[in-house]
Amino acid sequence: MGKLGIYLVLNLICFLLIAQGKTALDLIKGDRVIGNEYFDRMDYRNAIIHYQKTLNKHPDDTEVKFKIAQSYLKLNEPANSEIWLRSLVSYSDASKEMIYLYAEVLMRNGKLDQAKTWYENTLRKSWDAATASKINFIGQIDSYRKASQYKVENLDINSELADFAIHPFSEGMIFLSSRQVLNYIQYQPANAAREDEGMIRFFIKQDNSEISPLVYSEEVKPFYHDGPFSFYMDGNMVAFTRNDLSTKTKDHGLVKLKIFFADCSDLKAWRNIVPFEHNDRKYSVGHPALSNDGKTLIFSSDMPGGNGKADLYICYREGDSWTKPVNLGPEVNTSGAELFPYLHNDTTLYFSSTGLGGFGGLDMFKAKLKGSEAKEPLNLGQPLNSFSDDFSIYLNENGSSGYFSSNRVGGKGLDDIYAFQSTSASLIVRLTQSSNQPISDVRVEISSKANDFKQSNTSNESGYLQFDVPFDNDFRINVEDNYYYASDSILYSNKNADLITDTLLIKLEKHQLITQGLISNKETTPISNALVILENKNKKMVDSVRTNAEGAYSFQIEPENNYTIAASSDGYYTGRINFNTVNIYSGSIVNNIVLEDSIVKPVLYNLFIQGRLFSNESHELLPGALVLLDNISAGIRDSVRTTTEGTYSFRLKPDQQYKITALEDGFIPNGYSISTHDLYEGLLLNDILLEEEYEDKLIVFFDFNARELNNSYEESLQKMLKILSENPRSTLKITAHADTRGSADYNKQLSIDRLNSVKQYFIQRGISADRLEGISFGEELPLNQCSSGVDCPEEDHSQNRRAELKVQM
């Protein structure tokens, strides 16, 4: 057959295939490729059809099964997604991505225990902070269930399609919807879960009127999808999200989002549309949230350099321009997606996240906005959050009521708008001592005077606890603790329904429990200036005192403990007594000790030992630290506290074996042994370095003149990162050093750069800079004899090019 005949036949085949709903290219591609194309265009129902056809031919294709599971989840059908994922994770070679998604779907389906197990399986593959936070959240999930705190209602304006992002105004409300509109050309979005879902547009519901679409001006064309928006300048200006359907801005079927500003002083005719100067064809920029003065903008973007699928950024208006966007930081931005930011009263940031610990899907959070960082994200809890997607919150001025959107079970459509109203106030109580020190682990009960409400909680490490108390009530507050008590009765009244958050400071007194007694000889003569040491059950010294002129001593002690008291004095054998404080919480325990005369009376010699006590980390002196002198030969202990200059001193005896130990809170005990054989007078000098207590320690060494961390330490650094992430109250202490080659000033700067390199490693992986403490020493503290001017081999110099890292709880 000639070329013309082949051409005509191919065209005829193509015509026939098109008439049957297929193209020749479709026939050549196969169902897997076609399914992937539908998936990339977010047409998940058609993707599933072609994936299932692929499985008819290749029933063990795990990649296709995973795509089906993902498609069902995108269509908000997590039950179907779970079925497919369950079969996938049964394979021994199941990927971390499959296991993680299975855990996510189990969470969406409310199967918390199973979800926790599979999140833990994910961590066994490799550790990450987002998964760890989700496991932690499941363990605390009951504290986030607040069904009685809010009344939630599905609005009448909802349709069978997608309705979300509502904002009230003086005459009604404006919101986004994909409902059908007569006389408008409709666009079928690629991610439609139903065939009749239309273009996402603005709608207005005015008081006592029908819902009507926003009448766009010529500038605001009706053939784009509109998205989340933010009013500012007292409602006269608006920033909104829009996608540009130009094929030039598509990436695998996905249309990039952009932000635009408009004058909406006439709500029915938006004008003067201006694009955001940081819009970009290469990535999405959307979901704007503005301060009322229009000078602060927070938005979501998948621009390069973020922590996850979409991060929150902040920038500021300067004249007619916007500053370069700054990432809001690792406390809110995760490996997941952070979307739908909302600024309440210009101070509190609300947003939704898939990466922070939550109930499943998108959960809503609030965070404190501190400069260009968002801190301390808090899950809003149920019923505002659910096991489905919850997003796009709006609150009234005092935060007592508002709206949010959700695709939760029981809704009318794909996404519904819900109204919520606070039914109780959040009472935040802080417990402190009279010195303002916080008190943790104290149980407090609050009850109404009518006895129709009762709630209890326990204070955290910062002394805080929270109650959700119903409006218009009077309450009694009782402290239930063996160690602390309230000196007066505590009453609280909640009569203001507009006050949804209140604070109450309660100062508690500590129950006093002491042990006291007299130290005397067998003739009952009091022994003054005797050393009395209080030891715990581990034989570690708790405190020490000298008896007064009457031979009396006293210690403050703690309940539920075992103690030993040891008393010693020159010319007497050491006396000891053991006792406990089980079930004793206040009062006085008397412990008198009688010392027996020793056979040999002491002879005083002019032999002394003296030294200074330093911190290993900062090399600062440590005043007020306890130093023990144990005479091993005679079995006698003495003690002193270091002076304000950090010095200690003891008188020694000849021909004795001594051990000197220094103790200070937050440091590891350290000391040395010394013999006074054939020594009768003189002054011995010996300084002591104390190393701070730590959970984990790591020393990393640097190449010559290098500032960046060596990749060979990645595994050790990841271990330390895991400890920091799992213990949010821990801190990392860093000291950075240089060798002595080069000038002192150069080496000082080099150690500063090394310190910053270590800090940036942890900051970029989600550890707050507030938890990183560091000192740069330059060449001041070598580990060996290679000080300035000393000729040393390279091997010795390399030991001084280091950073020492310690995790402290």
Stockholm file with secondary structure:
# STOCKHOLM 1.0

chainA/1-809         MGKLGIYLVLNLICFLLIAQGKTALDLIKGDRVIGNEYFDRMDYRNAIIHYQKTLNKHPDDTEVKFKIAQSYLKLNEPANSEIWLRSLVSYSDASKEMIYLYAEVLMRNGKLDQAKTWYENTLRKSWDAATASKINFIGQIDSYRKASQYKVENLDINSELADFAIHPFSEGMIFLSSRQVLNYIQYQPANAAREDEGMIRFFIKQDNSEISPLVYSEEVKPFYHDGPFSFYMDGNMVAFTRNDLSTKTKDHGLVKLKIFFADCSDLKAWRNIVPFEHNDRKYSVGHPALSNDGKTLIFSSDMPGGNGKADLYICYREGDSWTKPVNLGPEVNTSGAELFPYLHNDTTLYFSSTGLGGFGGLDMFKAKLKGSEAKEPLNLGQPLNSFSDDFSIYLNENGSSGYFSSNRVGGKGLDDIYAFQSTSASLIVRLTQSSNQPISDVRVEISSKANDFKQSNTSNESGYLQFDVPFDNDFRINVEDNYYYASDSILYSNKNADLITDTLLIKLEKHQLITQGLISNKETTPISNALVILENKNKKMVDSVRTNAEGAYSFQIEPENNYTIAASSDGYYTGRINFNTVNIYSGSIVNNIVLEDSIVKPVLYNLFIQGRLFSNESHELLPGALVLLDNISAGIRDSVRTTTEGTYSFRLKPDQQYKITALEDGFIPNGYSISTHDLYEGLLLNDILLEEEYEDKLIVFFDFNARELNNSYEESLQKMLKILSENPRSTLKITAHADTRGSADYNKQLSIDRLNSVKQYFIQRGISADRLEGISFGEELPLNQCSSGVDCPEEDHSQNRRAELKVQM
#=GR chainA/1-809 SS CCHHHHHHHHHHHHHHHHHTTCCHHHHHHCHHHHHHHHHHTTCHHHHHHHHHHHHHHCTTCHHHHHHHHHHHHHTTCHHHHHHHHHHHHTSTTCCHHHHHHHHHHHHHTTCHHHHHHHHHHHHHHCCCHHHHHHHHHHHTGGGGBCTTTEEEEECTTCCSSBEEEEEEETTEEEEEECCCCTTSCCCCCTTCSSTTCCCCEEEEEETTSCEEECCCCTTSCTTSCEEEEEEETTTTEEEEEEECCCGGGEETTEECEEEEEEECSSTTSCEEEEECTTCBTTBCEEEEEECTTSCEEEEEECCTTCSSSBEEEEEEEETTEECCCEECCTTTCCSSBEEEEEEETTTEEEEEESSSSCSSSSEEEEEEEETTEEEEEEECCBTTSCSSCEEEEEECTTSSEEEEEECCTTCSSSBEEEEEEECEEEEEEEEECTTCCBCCSCEEEEEETTSSCEEEEECCTTSEEEEEEESSEEEEEEEECSSEECSSCEEEEECCTTCCEEEEEEECEECCEEEEEEEEETTCCBCTTCEEEEEETTSCEEEEEECCTTSEEEEECCSSCEEEEEEECTTBCCEEEEEECTTCCSEEEECCEEECBCSSCCCCCSEEEEEEEEETTTCCBCTTCEEEEEETTTTEEEEEECCTTSEEEEECCTTCEEEEEEECTTEECEEEEEECTTCCSEEEECCEEEEECCSEEEEEECCTTCCSCCGGGHHHHHHHHHHHHHCTTCEEEEEEECCSSSCHHHHHHHHHHHHHHHHHHHHTTTCCGGGEEEEEEETSCCSSSCCTTCCCCHHHHHHHSEEEEEEEC
#=GC SS_cons         CCHHHHHHHHHHHHHHHHHTTCCHHHHHHCHHHHHHHHHHTTCHHHHHHHHHHHHHHCTTCHHHHHHHHHHHHHTTCHHHHHHHHHHHHTSTTCCHHHHHHHHHHHHHTTCHHHHHHHHHHHHHHCCCHHHHHHHHHHHTGGGGBCTTTEEEEECTTCCSSBEEEEEEETTEEEEEECCCCTTSCCCCCTTCSSTTCCCCEEEEEETTSCEEECCCCTTSCTTSCEEEEEEETTTTEEEEEEECCCGGGEETTEECEEEEEEECSSTTSCEEEEECTTCBTTBCEEEEEECTTSCEEEEEECCTTCSSSBEEEEEEEETTEECCCEECCTTTCCSSBEEEEEEETTTEEEEEESSSSCSSSSEEEEEEEETTEEEEEEECCBTTSCSSCEEEEEECTTSSEEEEEECCTTCSSSBEEEEEEECEEEEEEEEECTTCCBCCSCEEEEEETTSSCEEEEECCTTSEEEEEEESSEEEEEEEECSSEECSSCEEEEECCTTCCEEEEEEECEECCEEEEEEEEETTCCBCTTCEEEEEETTSCEEEEEECCTTSEEEEECCSSCEEEEEEECTTBCCEEEEEECTTCCSEEEECCEEECBCSSCCCCCSEEEEEEEEETTTCCBCTTCEEEEEETTTTEEEEEECCTTSEEEEECCTTCEEEEEEECTTEECEEEEEECTTCCSEEEECCEEEEECCSEEEEEECCTTCCSCCGGGHHHHHHHHHHHHHCTTCEEEEEEECCSSSCHHHHHHHHHHHHHHHHHHHHTTTCCGGGEEEEEEETSCCSSSCCTTCCCCHHHHHHHSEEEEEEEC
//
